[in-house]
């Protein structure tokens, strides 16, 4: 097996890094969620690659085939995809609420407004 | 019925969650959550009675035998956690209705209790399962529920805290998923007992090192171990009071248990602590966490934030105990998991009482309140003594156990860090006591009346920290069976 033979794992690593970097570097809540999604998708690909068998077909029993891909990692990742969808949905819902409360989707601006609030509280006290 | 206890304690809260959504009325939803928590607690007591005798319970879900099916395994290591989580959930179910009524509009209370049921089911599931992938699923169930719960906090800051926790928690959970994937790739199984056997036959393996690293870092994020704690102060202090009580006492503890389960049962202490310098890393991180957490707690101006930062310091003790990888160290870590959960629950419950009476918890506004609400602040002092580790408090018992374990392993520097951190704890607990008892109350303050249920729960938790400081038999027995079960020695 050469390095190129493992191309799917290289894609996993590259996607994972792009995702993590997006989460860390961007201050926009939606962009953070996109990064988070990329990061999760890379892990899905890792699992799916694990289940792949060279020359194997979809694991549906049929007389014409003898070699099947391993179904277990695929089923596992179906669960993880559902988890990913739920996380994204919740994250987007929170982003909507944050936009309602602060009028912005930028983390720095939201934190800025928070600091102003605290300053006003101290003045009022 | 008895045979099905391992799964019932997870399934009942899970089924109660949709019921809470169906019966939106606050009172009915609270009752349903109470039933869920009470039945989970009853199951946990039943399970603990069996595991304390050294029995390991195996339950095959749907009758499918492992390794194909999912198996629940209840042994000495997870039974105490089940007891702890369901006990705290039960107390919160008494505490929450009145507390949440003052913080949330009635239309949302039903959904709040649905999330509490889900969170409880997730945490119990993580502890009960014997299947590595199942851990991830339950972890995400409890995490998703807790993000939603934190976002229900009264101030808009709660939304930012919840979002930050969502991002970091998802990264933590996904790291665990990667770790499980890697170890599955090299062993071809997900059953914990199977994994343990195959990993021990592996020898040198780079994918295994990767798996250990990913699982350790993922769970360290979820447990708010020091440099990975960024989400924690906001999440604990901005969430509704009842959620703060529940999460601070159970969330990070379950993550630490999961870490122990993976490091000791699946990877095996001899492998995990050999291929990676986990002892050195853990002790270093633990020491820095103890000191930095306590130091930051001294600098906070809000009571709840003091408590949240103090938790980061206290998790440092537990991490230090785990990193020793000796039977004494693990016993100390488990003791502190149990004792610190009770202490922090008591303090967050008291903070909730203060919040209800004053509408805020910053240290300015609690000035002089010791005279106006002597009982609440007496309980804060009692539980605070536990945080410092004063003799005859539960905190002392676990710190003493940790100190002896550290001396046995010759880790004098870590012992010095523990002592220094305890001194800092004296400072931050002292600041609260000073503000409450020795300052003049602000003029014209008439705190609102507090429901009896909330005071009763706070008092019960505070008294239990003293009780377990004097009569240490139960927590010590639980901690010893747990460490024996994790290290694989005969109990």
HADDOCK unambig.tbl for C-alpha pairs under 7 A between the chains (distance, minus, plus):
assign (segid A and resid 40 and name CA) (segid B and resid 174 and name CA) 6.73 0.50 0.50
assign (segid A and resid 43 and name CA) (segid B and resid 178 and name CA) 6.46 0.50 0.50
assign (segid A and resid 47 and name CA) (segid B and resid 181 and name CA) 6.40 0.50 0.50
assign (segid A and resid 50 and name CA) (segid B and resid 185 and name CA) 6.50 0.50 0.50
assign (segid A and resid 83 and name CA) (segid B and resid 140 and name CA) 6.92 0.50 0.50
assign (segid A and resid 87 and name CA) (segid B and resid 144 and name CA) 6.85 0.50 0.50
assign (segid A and resid 91 and name CA) (segid B and resid 163 and name CA) 6.68 0.50 0.50
assign (segid A and resid 94 and name CA) (segid B and resid 159 and name CA) 6.59 0.50 0.50
assign (segid A and resid 94 and name CA) (segid B and resid 163 and name CA) 6.56 0.50 0.50
assign (segid A and resid 98 and name CA) (segid B and resid 159 and name CA) 6.19 0.50 0.50
assign (segid A and resid 101 and name CA) (segid B and resid 156 and name CA) 6.37 0.50 0.50
